[in-house]
Amino acid sequence: MARKAKTVARKTKSAKPAKKTVKKTAPKAKKIARRPYSKADIKELRAHSKARTPVEKIAKLTKRTVGSLRQKAMKLGIGLGHQR
């Protein structure tokens, strides 16, 4: 019985330098700047509710998000947008 010789392939090092791995960090989340509602803000919100001003327009005027305005209106028991 003749044995077959196993050929072993040798890995040769390439001429290119190895790539350095750089850890990528996630971008830092922007800190939320929360502003409390003043009595004047609440008064203005009630006036806009009575005037049936669109929520998007109120948001631009008061520099608050639509969600923030809806949440505050819900807590105050007044309707905004489709809830009137």
Sequence and secondary structure as in RCSB ss.txt:
>XXXX:A:sequence
MARKAKTVARKTKSAKPAKKTVKKTAPKAKKIARRPYSKADIKELRAHSKARTPVEKIAKLTKRTVGSLRQKAMK
LGIGLGHQR
>XXXX:A:secstr
              SS                      HHHHHHHHHHHHHT  HHHHHHHHT  HHHHHHHHHH
HT   GGG 
